[in-house]
Amino acid sequence: MTSLQQEIAKHIKILRCELKPDKDLLEILKRRLTKKEFKCLQSLSQGEDNQTIMSKLNLNKERFDSLSQTLTKKLNQEKLKHELSLFSS
């Protein structure tokens, strides 16, 4: 598993299938997430800490927490999980 796949798997409660390759994941996530959510997920997958991400995206703690919650909710939507899975058509 790549770091992006691992980061996505951390946020998904029940992952039934293997995730697609990074190239495909990035394409799907760019369409389905806001720019800040996408940049946040990318930064997390690159191992950046929360403070660095908050500074980079110009977010306060409250907004960062809200963004993280929204990101987790979106990644747990069945339709998006299906899109991200290797066995979706």
Secondary structure, 3 states (H helix, E strand, C coil): CCHHHHHHHHHCCCCCCCECCHHHHHHHHHHHCCHHHHHHHHHHHCCCCHHHHHHHCCCCHHHHHHHHHHHHHHHCCHHHHHHHECCCC
